[in-house]
Amino acid sequence: MTEPIHQKLDGLAEYSAAIDELIGLTKHHVRIFDYNLENMGFNSRDRHDRLHAFLLANPENRLSIVVHSPDYLDKHCPRMIMLLRRFGHNMAIHRTLPEISEVIAPFCIADGDHYVRRFHFDDPRGLSGKDDPHEGRLLMQRFEHIWAASEAAIPSDLAGL
């Protein structure tokens, strides 16, 4: 078994770069939780291309996103909306319901083995973990709890309309 690798992240630029690396490590499912994904690079050409390649690589690959507020994605991320239109069968964007609005620590998980997380929406510091299935499982459980308390935010068949 490979030893987990952890790295401190000291700002949003490092956090965003770690998300790109995480996407590259993902084999099956990327799960993302954030307040609104603003300032995270989700409308950049590079992020679009990485996610597009991931979703295109295997028809079973999945991208699940939960945000507290979908407005930024809907109004300022046309590349993400294009991905949702094209890959709506294996991509979903949800918004949290009011009863889960107290969740304040954003994170991304790749297949339950690799993750990137921050300590609070307002804190740019974070941590990345590779080959860490123990912490990955805990974050997966947290994500499933958040997902269960969410609803579709941007339907794939109406995206951008």
C-alpha positions in Angstrom: 0.0 0.0 0.0 1.3 3.5 -0.9 1.9 5.9 1.9 -0.4 9.0 1.8 1.1 12.2 0.6 -0.1 15.4 2.2 0.7 19.0 1.2 -0.3 22.2 2.8 -1.9 24.8 0.4 -1.3 28.4 1.3 -3.7 30.2 -1.0 -6.4 30.1 -3.6 -3.9 29.7 -6.5 -2.4 26.6 -4.9 -5.8 25.3 -4.1 -7.0 25.8 -7.7 -3.8 24.1 -9.0 -4.4 21.2 -6.6 -7.9 20.8 -8.1 -6.4 20.5 -11.6 -3.9 17.9 -10.4 -6.8 16.0 -8.6 -8.8 16.0 -11.9 -5.8 14.4 -13.6 -5.6 11.7 -11.0 -9.3 10.8 -11.2 -10.3 7.5 -12.8 -14.1 7.4 -12.2 -15.7 10.2 -10.1 -14.9 13.8 -9.2 -17.0 15.1 -6.3 -16.9 18.9 -5.5 -18.4 20.9 -2.7 -18.0 24.7 -2.5 -19.9 27.8 -1.7 -20.2 28.9 -5.3 -16.8 28.0 -7.0 -16.0 31.7 -7.6 -12.2 32.4 -8.0 -11.6 28.6 -8.4 -10.9 28.6 -12.1 -14.0 26.8 -13.2 -14.5 29.0 -16.2 -10.9 28.8 -17.4 -10.1 27.0 -20.7 -7.6 24.7 -18.9 -10.1 23.5 -16.3 -12.8 23.1 -19.0 -10.3 21.0 -21.1 -9.3 18.8 -18.1 -13.0 18.1 -17.2 -13.9 17.6 -20.8 -11.1 15.0 -21.3 -12.1 13.3 -18.0 -15.8 13.0 -19.0 -14.9 12.0 -22.5 -12.4 9.3 -21.4 -15.1 6.9 -20.2 -18.9 7.0 -20.5 -19.0 5.8 -16.9 -17.0 8.8 -15.5 -19.0 11.2 -13.3 -18.7 14.8 -12.1 -20.9 15.7 -9.1 -20.9 19.3 -7.9 -22.8 20.7 -4.9 -22.8 24.5 -4.1 -24.6 26.6 -1.7 -25.3 29.2 -4.4 -25.3 28.2 -8.1 -25.6 31.8 -9.4 -21.9 32.3 -10.1 -21.8 29.1 -12.1 -25.0 29.8 -14.0 -24.1 33.5 -14.8 -20.3 33.5 -15.1 -19.2 30.0 -16.1 -20.4 29.4 -19.7 -17.7 26.6 -20.1 -19.2 24.7 -17.2 -22.7 25.1 -18.6 -21.4 23.8 -22.0 -20.0 20.8 -20.2 -23.3 20.2 -18.4 -25.2 20.4 -21.7 -22.9 17.9 -23.4 -22.4 15.6 -20.4 -25.7 16.0 -18.5 -26.0 12.2 -18.4 -22.8 11.9 -16.3 -22.6 15.4 -14.7 -24.8 17.2 -12.2 -24.8 20.5 -10.4 -26.8 20.7 -7.2 -27.5 23.4 -4.6 -27.8 22.7 -0.9 -31.0 22.8 0.9 -31.4 25.3 3.8 -30.9 22.6 6.5 -27.3 22.0 5.4 -26.3 25.7 5.0 -24.0 25.5 8.0 -21.5 23.3 6.1 -18.5 25.7 5.6 -15.5 23.6 4.5 -15.1 23.2 0.7 -13.5 20.1 -0.8 -13.0 18.0 -3.9 -12.6 14.2 -4.0 -11.2 12.0 -6.7 -12.4 8.4 -6.4 -12.2 8.5 -2.6 -8.4 8.2 -2.7 -7.3 11.8 -3.4 -8.7 15.0 -2.1 -8.2 18.8 -1.8 -9.9 20.6 1.0 -10.0 24.0 2.7 -10.8 24.7 6.3 -13.5 27.4 5.6 -14.9 29.2 2.6 -13.3 32.4 3.8 -9.9 30.8 4.5 -7.6 30.3 1.4 -5.5 27.8 3.3 -6.0 24.1 2.7 -4.6 20.6 2.3 -4.2 18.1 -0.5 -4.0 14.4 0.1 -3.0 11.7 -2.4 -3.3 8.0 -1.8 -5.2 8.6 1.4 -8.3 6.3 1.3 -8.9 6.8 5.1 -9.5 10.5 4.9 -11.0 10.1 1.4 -13.7 7.8 2.9 -14.6 10.4 5.5 -14.9 13.1 2.9 -16.9 10.8 0.7 -19.4 10.2 3.5 -19.5 14.0 4.1 -20.2 14.5 0.4 -23.0 11.9 0.3 -24.6 13.6 3.3 -24.4 17.0 1.5 -25.6 15.4 -1.8 -28.6 13.9 0.0 -29.5 17.4 1.4 -29.4 19.0 -2.1 -31.4 19.4 -5.2 -30.7 19.9 -8.9 -29.6 23.6 -9.4 -29.0 23.8 -13.1 -30.8 21.2 -15.2 -28.7 19.9 -18.0 -31.5 20.1 -20.6 -32.2 23.8 -19.8 -28.6 25.0 -19.0 -28.1 28.5 -20.3 -31.7 29.1 -21.4 
